[in-house]
Amino acid sequence: MALIRREAATVVGYLMFAAMFLLGGAVKPGAVGPVVEAAVSLGLFAVMLWLSFAVVRHAECLATLLGEPLGTLILTLSVIVIEVALISAVMITGDQRPALARDTMFAVVMIVLNGLVGLSLLMGGLRHRFQSYNLQGANAYLAVLMPLAVIALILPRFTPSAPGGELSQLQVVFLIVMTIALYGAFLAIQTISLSDIFKPTAADGTALTDEAHGHHDLVVATVPFHGIALIAAMLPIVLLSKSLAVYIEHGIGELGLPAALGGFLIAALVLTPEGLGAIQAARGNQLQRAVNLCLGSALATIGLTVPAVLTIGWVTGKPVELALDSPEIVMLALTLVVSLVTFVSSRTNVLLGVVHLALFAAYVMLIFDRPA
């Protein structure tokens, strides 16, 4: 019974998918009243969020068994798979939204680098004043993240080979190859050749053991069990993503809300459990884990989402627009510069967290700042 209670989210997820499949068009947006639409939307969102927490829990158990940075990497990749599934569902089944992938990736970068980093530094700083982490690991994340973000999200705005923020065929092929190659090289360094730079360090600069930063509040079984359970919890998220995508599209259109809000909601859904994990790690004086989660999510978002959505667009013939508009370009550039300043020292404090949160507030304001 204890096992069933722990895996209740997965069971409910499959039951929700079965219900949506059997009911079919009876609960589609437009076929029912606004009250039922709102109830179904909130139900889908709540179940998928619960499933996301289950995914994070099993990834945490794997982190305990496998150690860092493999544990954090598994969690990051799991979250990105959920993100890609949601974006793909909207691209394939929803109205034509060429900028959806761009809006979602930009939302993830802003939420992670400003919202989650800011909260982690603020909450950790309030409890511990100054916190330390492995500076080399943070620099490695930023060294790959910055060129990927600029080339994927900014450069297409200034190239004349395709209209608006769309990409020419040459750019599509180049971006797919470059992002896979860069992120693949980073993964090789993170997991094989230089894995120590992504581990926490002691005051004298030596790497701490995994036991020093363990997770003692989890019920840990075996690697095969948690691996299978993680996949089992992810599958209903992917299956339900199409239904949620339809409701998000319909709701935004009916309420006249900004189109970019769809990307923000998708990003918020997939990042909530991971974000809470990063904040909890910072409060527990495990800043290295928080840094790995935050910067790893931002990097994986671009490194994996860009080739995925470009490939889907290429196969389905649907346009994909990656280039940001001028205000978003300013926000992204400012965020990257501030991140460099934040991670130029191996110690952080409360002030840096407040600055990142101010940038996050500016990003949220821009979502709703529309022409009069």
N, C-alpha and C positions, 0 to 999 in steps of 0.2 A: 504493500500500500504506500509505503514511503516513496518508493520509486515512481509510482503513478502520480503522486502529488507533485513530486519534483518535475515531472515531465508533462504536467497538465497543459501547459501552453501548447506543446506540440499536438496533443490530442485535440484540443479545442481548435487549433489551426486547421487540421484536416476536416473536422466536423463543419467548420465555417465554409471551407472550400466545397464540401459536398452539398451544403445548403445552397450556396450561390449557384452551383452547377445545376442542381435539380430545379430550382425556382426559375432560372433562366431569365427570360425577358420580363417576368412578372415584377421584378424589383429593379429594372433598369431605370436610370434617371429619365424623367418625363412620363414614365408609365405609372408612377405612384405620386402621391402628394409630397409637398416639401417636408412635412414632418417625418414621413417614412424615409425619404431620401436622407435627411439629416441623421436619423437613427442608424440607418445602414452604413452611412459614411463613417460615423463615429465608431460603430461596431467594428468595421473593417480596420480602421486606424488603430483602435485599442488592441485588437487581436494581433495585428502585425507588430505593434510595439512590444507586446508581451512576448511574442516569438523572438523579436530582436534581443530582448533581455536573456532569453534562453540560449540563443546563439552566443552571446557574450559570456554567459556563465560557463558553457562548455569550453569556450576558447580560453577562459581564465584557468580552468582545470588543466587544459593542455599546456598552458604556460607554466603551471606548477610542475607538471611532469617533464616537460621538455626544456624548461629554462628560457631565459631571455637570450637573444631577441626573437627566438622562434615563436614563443607564445604570443607576443605582441603582433608579430607578422601574420600569424594565423587569424587573429582577431581582425586585423586591418583588412586582409584579403576577403574575409567573410562579409564584412560590412560593404566593401566595394562591389562584391557580387550582387548583394541585395540592391544596391544603388543602380547598377547596370540593368538589372532585371526590371526595376520600376521605370527607368528611362526608356528601355526597349519596348515595354508594354505600351507606353504612351505613344512612342514613335510609330509603332506598327498598327495599333488599334484606334488611336484617338484622331482628332482633327490634326491637320498638318501644322506642326509646331517646329519649324526648323531651328529655333533658338532654344528649345527646351534643354538639350544637353548642355549648352553653354550656360544657361541660367542655373542649372543644377550644379555644375562644376564650380561656377563662381560662388554660388551659395555655400557649397561645402568648404571652399577655401576661406571665405569670409567667416563662416561659423567657427571653423577650426582655428585658423591663425589669429583671429581676433576674439571671438566669443569664448571658445574653450581654453585657449592659451591664457586669455585675460582672467577668466574665472579660476583657472588652476594656479596662476601666479598670485592672484589676490587671496584666495582661500589658504593656499600654502604659506604665503607671506604673513598673513594675519596670525597664523598659528605658530610659525617657526621663524619669523623675521627674514632671515636669509636662507636660501636653499641652494644646494649644489647639484650639478649633473655633469655628464661627460661632454665637454665642449666639442670634441672631435666628432662625436656622433651627430650632434645638432648641425654642425657645419656641413657634414656629408649630406644630410637631408636637404639643406638649403642650397647646396651647390648643384644638386640635380633639379630641385623644385623650381628654382628661379628661371633657368633657360626653358624648361618645359612650359611653364606658365606664360612666359612672354611670347614664345614661338607659337603656342597653340591658341592663346586667347587675345593677344595684342597684335602680333605681326599681320594676321590676315586682314585687319582693318586698313592697313597701309599698302597692301599689294593690289595692283590694278588688274590682275588676271581673272578675277571673278567678281560679280556684282555684290554690293553690300558686304556682309560679313561672311559670305560663302567662300568655299575653297575651290581652286582649280583641281583638275585631276592630278597634276604633278604635286600639288601641295598635299592632297589627300594621301597619296602613296608615300610621300616623304614623311608626313606626320606619323602615319602608322608604323613605318619602319623605325623612325628615330625614337618614338616614345617607347616602343617595345625594346629596342636595343639599350637605351639609357636605363630604363627601369630594370631590365634584366641584368645589366652590369651592376646596378646598385644592389639588387637582391643577392648577387654572387658575393659582393663585398660584405653585405650585412650578415649573411648566414655562413660564409665559409672563411674568406681570407682575413677579414678585419672585424670579426664579430665582437671583439672586446671593446671597441670604441662605442658600441651601443649598449654597454652594460654600465650599471652604476659604479661610481668610484668612491673610495674612502678618502679621508682628508689628505692622505699622503699621495693620492693619485692612483693607487692600485685598485684593480677591479675587485668589486665585492662578489662573493659567491651568491648563487641564486637563493640559497637558504636565508641570506640576510635580508632579502626582499621578497620573501615568500608570501603566499596567500593562505592564511591559516583558517579562514572562515568558510572554506568550501568543502563539500563532500566529494572527494577525489577518488575516482575508480581507476580505470586503465586507459591507456592511449586509444586502443581500438574502440572501447565503449564510447568515450567522449567524441572521437572522430565520427563515428556513425551517428551518435545523437546530435552532433552539430549539423551534419548534413540533413538529418531528418527534420530538424527545426527550421533549417533554411528553405527546404523544399516548399512548404505551404506558403511561405512569404512570396516566393517566386510565382506560385500558382495563383495567389490572391492579388498579385500586383496589377493584373489586367483589370480586375473589378475596381480596385481603388483608383486606378488611373482614369477610368471612365467617370467616376464620381468627382474626382478633382477637376477634370476638364469641365464637366457640366456645372459644377458649383462656381468655379471662377467666372465662367461665361454668364451664368444667370445673375450673379451678384455684381457684375461689372468690375471685378477686382483686377489689379495689375497682373499681366501674364507671368511676370517674373515670380509671382507668389507661388505658382505651381512648383517651380524649381526649389524654392525655399522650403515648402512643405515636405517635398521628397527628401531633401537634405536633412531636415530636422528629424524626420522619422528614422532614417537609418543611422544618424549620428547620436541620438539621445542616449542609448545604453553605453556606447563607447565614451561619449562625453562625460557621463556620470562616473565611469570608471577612471577617466583621467583626473577628474576633480577629486575623487576619493583617494587616488594615489598621491596627489599633491598634498592633501590634508594629512595623509599618513607619512609624509616626508619621503615619499618615493617619487621624487621629481623626474628621475630618469625614465621611469615607466610612463609618466604623464607626457613627457617630451616625445618619447617613441610613439605613443598613441596619436598625439596631435599632429606632429610633423609627418608621421607615417601615413596618416589618413589623407592629408593634403596632397602628398606626393603620389600615393596610389590612386587617388581620384583622377588626376591628370594622366598618370602613366598607364592606367588600365582603361579608364572610361573613354578617353580620346580614341584609341584604336578600336574599341568595341563599337562605339556609336558611328564612327566613320565607316567601319565595315558593314554595319547594318544598313546605313544610308546608301552605301554603294550597292549592296545586294538588292535592296528593295526599291532603289531609284528615288528615295525621298531625300530632299535637300537637307543638309546639316549646316547650320550657321554657328561658327565658333567665335567670331570676332566680337569683342565687347564694344559697347558704345563709349563715348568720351568720358562721361562721369565714372563709369565702372573701371575704365583704364586708369584714371587717376587714383581710385580707391585701391586697385590691385597694386599699382606701383608703390603707393604710400605704405600699404601693408607689408610688402616685401622689404622695403627700406627699414621700417620700424622693426620687423622681425630680425633683420641683420643686427640692428642696434641692441635688441633684447638679448640675442644669443651671441654677442661678441665677448661676453664674460661668462665664466663658469658658475657665477652666482646670480641669483635673481632676487627681486624684492617686490613689495606691494605696488610701488609707483608704476613699474612696468606693466603690471596687470591692469591698472586703471587706464593707462594709455591704450592698451589693446581693446578694452571694453568701450572706450570712447569711439574708436574706429568702428567697432561692431554696431554701435548705436547709429553712426552716420550711414552705414550700409543699409540698415533697416529703414531709416528715413528715406533713402533714395528709392527704395522699392515703391513707396507710396507717393513720391514726389513726381506727379504727372503734370503735363501742360494744362493750363487753365482752360 
